[in-house]
């Protein structure tokens, strides 16, 4: 899987970091960011749930197939 964050759309709600703290964090300005090396979700089953939890759909999760 691949995870992408639309930084122009992100409002910094933090739902991604709360839902999947092993994949997402918030930068110094409070906006969503991926933890280093977690662009593929690191096998965390909560990565997709975090994308669904985003109130502005700023996170895209795609399969690598």
KOLKEVO-894363 format. One record per residue: chain; x, y, z of N, C-alpha, C in turn; residue in one letter. Coordinates in steps of 0.02 Angstrom, whole numbers, always signed. Example, Ala and Ser with C-alpha at 12.3 -4.5 7.8 and 13.67 -1.06 7.14 Angstrom:
BEGIN
@kette:A	n.c1:+660	n.c2:-284	n.c3:+390	ca.c1:+615	ca.c2:-225	ca.c3:+390	c.c1:+660	c.c2:-165	c.c3:+390	rest:a;
@kette:A	n.c1:+642	n.c2:-112	n.c3:+354	ca.c1:+684	ca.c2:-53	ca.c3:+357	c.c1:+645	c.c2:+2	c.c3:+394	rest:s;
***
This chain:
BEGIN
@kette:A	n.c1:+43	n.c2:-59	n.c3:+0	ca.c1:+0	ca.c2:+0	ca.c3:+0	c.c1:+44	c.c2:+62	c.c3:+0	rest:x;
@kette:A	n.c1:+17	n.c2:+115	n.c3:-26	ca.c1:+50	ca.c2:+181	ca.c3:-26	c.c1:+4	c.c2:+231	c.c3:+6	rest:x;
@kette:A	n.c1:+32	n.c2:+276	n.c3:+46	ca.c1:-7	ca.c2:+327	ca.c3:+80	c.c1:+17	c.c2:+395	c.c3:+56	rest:x;
@kette:A	n.c1:-30	n.c2:+438	n.c3:+38	ca.c1:-14	ca.c2:+507	ca.c3:+18	c.c1:-59	c.c2:+555	c.c3:+56	rest:x;
@kette:A	n.c1:-30	n.c2:+610	n.c3:+76	ca.c1:-67	ca.c2:+662	ca.c3:+112	c.c1:-71	c.c2:+724	c.c3:+69	rest:x;
@kette:A	n.c1:-131	n.c2:+748	n.c3:+57	ca.c1:-141	ca.c2:+810	ca.c3:+21	c.c1:-132	c.c2:+867	c.c3:+71	rest:x;
@kette:A	n.c1:-73	n.c2:+895	n.c3:+73	ca.c1:-57	ca.c2:+946	ca.c3:+123	c.c1:-96	c.c2:+1011	c.c3:+113	rest:x;
@kette:A	n.c1:-120	n.c2:+1022	n.c3:+52	ca.c1:-162	ca.c2:+1081	ca.c3:+40	c.c1:-232	c.c2:+1073	c.c3:+69	rest:x;
@kette:A	n.c1:-254	n.c2:+1011	n.c3:+75	ca.c1:-321	ca.c2:+997	ca.c3:+100	c.c1:-322	c.c2:+986	c.c3:+176	rest:x;
@kette:A	n.c1:-267	n.c2:+963	n.c3:+204	ca.c1:-263	ca.c2:+947	ca.c3:+276	c.c1:-279	c.c2:+1009	c.c3:+318	rest:x;
@kette:A	n.c1:-321	n.c2:+999	n.c3:+369	ca.c1:-338	ca.c2:+1053	ca.c3:+415	c.c1:-308	c.c2:+1043	c.c3:+484	rest:x;
@kette:A	n.c1:-271	n.c2:+989	n.c3:+494	ca.c1:-238	ca.c2:+977	ca.c3:+558	c.c1:-284	c.c2:+951	c.c3:+612	rest:x;
@kette:A	n.c1:-336	n.c2:+915	n.c3:+593	ca.c1:-382	ca.c2:+887	ca.c3:+643	c.c1:-349	c.c2:+835	c.c3:+687	rest:x;
@kette:A	n.c1:-299	n.c2:+800	n.c3:+661	ca.c1:-261	ca.c2:+752	ca.c3:+700	c.c1:-293	c.c2:+683	c.c3:+707	rest:x;
@kette:A	n.c1:-347	n.c2:+671	n.c3:+673	ca.c1:-380	ca.c2:+606	ca.c3:+679	c.c1:-335	c.c2:+549	c.c3:+654	rest:x;
@kette:A	n.c1:-294	n.c2:+563	n.c3:+604	ca.c1:-249	ca.c2:+511	ca.c3:+578	c.c1:-198	c.c2:+491	c.c3:+631	rest:x;
@kette:A	n.c1:-168	n.c2:+539	n.c3:+664	ca.c1:-118	ca.c2:+525	ca.c3:+715	c.c1:-149	c.c2:+491	c.c3:+776	rest:x;
@kette:A	n.c1:-211	n.c2:+507	n.c3:+791	ca.c1:-245	ca.c2:+474	ca.c3:+847	c.c1:-264	c.c2:+403	c.c3:+829	rest:x;
@kette:A	n.c1:-284	n.c2:+391	n.c3:+766	ca.c1:-307	ca.c2:+325	ca.c3:+745	c.c1:-249	c.c2:+278	c.c3:+731	rest:x;
@kette:A	n.c1:-196	n.c2:+302	n.c3:+699	ca.c1:-139	ca.c2:+259	ca.c3:+681	c.c1:-74	c.c2:+294	c.c3:+700	rest:x;
@kette:A	n.c1:-58	n.c2:+298	n.c3:+764	ca.c1:+2	ca.c2:+334	ca.c3:+786	c.c1:+67	c.c2:+302	c.c3:+764	rest:x;
@kette:A	n.c1:+65	n.c2:+240	n.c3:+741	ca.c1:+124	ca.c2:+207	ca.c3:+715	c.c1:+140	c.c2:+226	c.c3:+643	rest:x;
@kette:A	n.c1:+95	n.c2:+263	n.c3:+611	ca.c1:+104	ca.c2:+283	ca.c3:+541	c.c1:+104	c.c2:+359	c.c3:+534	rest:x;
@kette:A	n.c1:+59	n.c2:+392	n.c3:+569	ca.c1:+51	ca.c2:+465	ca.c3:+561	c.c1:+73	c.c2:+504	c.c3:+622	rest:x;
@kette:A	n.c1:+92	n.c2:+565	n.c3:+610	ca.c1:+108	ca.c2:+612	ca.c3:+662	c.c1:+83	c.c2:+680	c.c3:+639	rest:x;
@kette:A	n.c1:+97	n.c2:+731	n.c3:+677	ca.c1:+82	ca.c2:+799	ca.c3:+656	c.c1:+146	c.c2:+839	c.c3:+656	rest:x;
@kette:A	n.c1:+154	n.c2:+881	n.c3:+605	ca.c1:+215	ca.c2:+921	ca.c3:+600	c.c1:+212	c.c2:+980	c.c3:+650	rest:x;
@kette:A	n.c1:+262	n.c2:+1022	n.c3:+648	ca.c1:+267	ca.c2:+1077	ca.c3:+695	c.c1:+208	c.c2:+1126	c.c3:+690	rest:x;
@kette:A	n.c1:+176	n.c2:+1128	n.c3:+632	ca.c1:+118	ca.c2:+1172	ca.c3:+623	c.c1:+52	c.c2:+1137	c.c3:+638	rest:x;
@kette:A	n.c1:+55	n.c2:+1073	n.c3:+657	ca.c1:-5	ca.c2:+1037	ca.c3:+675	c.c1:-38	c.c2:+999	c.c3:+618	rest:x;
@kette:A	n.c1:-6	n.c2:+998	n.c3:+560	ca.c1:-34	ca.c2:+963	ca.c3:+503	c.c1:-9	c.c2:+891	c.c3:+498	rest:x;
@kette:A	n.c1:-48	n.c2:+850	n.c3:+465	ca.c1:-32	ca.c2:+779	ca.c3:+458	c.c1:+34	c.c2:+768	c.c3:+422	rest:x;
@kette:A	n.c1:+71	n.c2:+717	n.c3:+446	ca.c1:+133	ca.c2:+697	ca.c3:+414	c.c1:+142	c.c2:+622	c.c3:+427	rest:x;
@kette:A	n.c1:+177	n.c2:+590	n.c3:+381	ca.c1:+194	ca.c2:+520	ca.c3:+391	c.c1:+258	c.c2:+514	c.c3:+431	rest:x;
@kette:A	n.c1:+260	n.c2:+465	n.c3:+474	ca.c1:+322	ca.c2:+452	ca.c3:+510	c.c1:+374	c.c2:+428	c.c3:+459	rest:x;
@kette:A	n.c1:+437	n.c2:+443	n.c3:+468	ca.c1:+489	ca.c2:+421	ca.c3:+421	c.c1:+486	c.c2:+345	c.c3:+410	rest:x;
@kette:A	n.c1:+487	n.c2:+325	n.c3:+346	ca.c1:+486	ca.c2:+255	ca.c3:+328	c.c1:+417	c.c2:+222	c.c3:+330	rest:x;
@kette:A	n.c1:+365	n.c2:+261	n.c3:+341	ca.c1:+297	ca.c2:+233	ca.c3:+347	c.c1:+253	c.c2:+249	c.c3:+286	rest:x;
@kette:A	n.c1:+284	n.c2:+269	n.c3:+230	ca.c1:+245	ca.c2:+286	ca.c3:+171	c.c1:+204	c.c2:+227	c.c3:+145	rest:x;
@kette:A	n.c1:+224	n.c2:+166	n.c3:+164	ca.c1:+187	ca.c2:+106	ca.c3:+143	c.c1:+140	c.c2:+81	c.c3:+198	rest:x;
@kette:A	n.c1:+133	n.c2:+119	n.c3:+251	ca.c1:+88	ca.c2:+99	ca.c3:+306	c.c1:+119	c.c2:+51	c.c3:+355	rest:x;
@kette:A	n.c1:+176	n.c2:+24	n.c3:+339	ca.c1:+213	ca.c2:-22	ca.c3:+383	c.c1:+171	c.c2:-80	c.c3:+407	rest:x;
@kette:A	n.c1:+123	n.c2:-101	n.c3:+365	ca.c1:+81	ca.c2:-157	ca.c3:+383	c.c1:+30	c.c2:-142	c.c3:+438	rest:x;
@kette:A	n.c1:+23	n.c2:-80	n.c3:+456	ca.c1:-23	ca.c2:-61	ca.c3:+509	c.c1:-95	c.c2:-63	c.c3:+483	rest:x;
@kette:A	n.c1:-137	n.c2:-107	n.c3:+510	ca.c1:-206	ca.c2:-112	ca.c3:+486	c.c1:-247	c.c2:-49	c.c3:+500	rest:x;
@kette:A	n.c1:-223	n.c2:-6	n.c3:+543	ca.c1:-260	ca.c2:+55	ca.c3:+559	c.c1:-247	c.c2:+112	c.c3:+509	rest:x;
@kette:A	n.c1:-200	n.c2:+102	n.c3:+463	ca.c1:-185	ca.c2:+155	ca.c3:+414	c.c1:-246	c.c2:+172	c.c3:+372	rest:x;
@kette:A	n.c1:-281	n.c2:+122	n.c3:+348	ca.c1:-342	ca.c2:+134	ca.c3:+308	c.c1:-397	c.c2:+166	c.c3:+350	rest:x;
@kette:A	n.c1:-402	n.c2:+145	n.c3:+411	ca.c1:-452	ca.c2:+176	ca.c3:+456	c.c1:-436	c.c2:+249	c.c3:+468	rest:x;
@kette:A	n.c1:-372	n.c2:+265	n.c3:+474	ca.c1:-351	ca.c2:+334	ca.c3:+484	c.c1:-371	c.c2:+377	c.c3:+424	rest:x;
@kette:A	n.c1:-364	n.c2:+350	n.c3:+364	ca.c1:-384	ca.c2:+386	ca.c3:+303	c.c1:-459	c.c2:+399	c.c3:+304	rest:x;
@kette:A	n.c1:-497	n.c2:+349	n.c3:+325	ca.c1:-570	ca.c2:+358	ca.c3:+329	c.c1:-590	c.c2:+408	c.c3:+383	rest:x;
@kette:A	n.c1:-550	n.c2:+413	n.c3:+435	ca.c1:-566	ca.c2:+458	ca.c3:+491	c.c1:-551	c.c2:+531	c.c3:+475	rest:x;
@kette:A	n.c1:-514	n.c2:+544	n.c3:+423	ca.c1:-496	ca.c2:+613	ca.c3:+405	c.c1:-560	c.c2:+651	c.c3:+385	rest:x;
@kette:A	n.c1:-575	n.c2:+706	n.c3:+419	ca.c1:-637	ca.c2:+742	ca.c3:+406	c.c1:-638	c.c2:+777	c.c3:+338	rest:x;
@kette:A	n.c1:-580	n.c2:+786	n.c3:+307	ca.c1:-578	ca.c2:+820	ca.c3:+242	c.c1:-549	c.c2:+776	c.c3:+187	rest:x;
@kette:A	n.c1:-544	n.c2:+711	n.c3:+200	ca.c1:-519	ca.c2:+662	ca.c3:+152	c.c1:-452	c.c2:+684	c.c3:+121	rest:x;
@kette:A	n.c1:-405	n.c2:+705	n.c3:+164	ca.c1:-339	ca.c2:+727	ca.c3:+141	c.c1:-290	c.c2:+669	c.c3:+133	rest:x;
@kette:A	n.c1:-310	n.c2:+609	n.c3:+152	ca.c1:-265	ca.c2:+551	ca.c3:+150	c.c1:-290	c.c2:+502	c.c3:+98	rest:x;
@kette:A	n.c1:-245	n.c2:+482	n.c3:+53	ca.c1:-261	ca.c2:+432	ca.c3:+2	c.c1:-220	c.c2:+369	c.c3:+16	rest:x;
@kette:A	n.c1:-253	n.c2:+312	n.c3:+17	ca.c1:-219	ca.c2:+248	ca.c3:+26	c.c1:-232	c.c2:+208	c.c3:-37	rest:x;
@kette:A	n.c1:-179	n.c2:+188	n.c3:-71	ca.c1:-186	ca.c2:+149	ca.c3:-132	c.c1:-147	c.c2:+84	c.c3:-126	rest:x;
@kette:A	n.c1:-169	n.c2:+34	n.c3:-163	ca.c1:-133	ca.c2:-30	ca.c3:-163	c.c1:-76	c.c2:-27	c.c3:-213	rest:x;
@kette:A	n.c1:-23	n.c2:-63	n.c3:-200	ca.c1:+36	ca.c2:-64	ca.c3:-242	c.c1:+30	c.c2:-110	c.c3:-302	rest:x;
@kette:A	n.c1:-25	n.c2:-140	n.c3:-313	ca.c1:-31	ca.c2:-189	ca.c3:-367	c.c1:-28	c.c2:-160	c.c3:-435	rest:x;
***
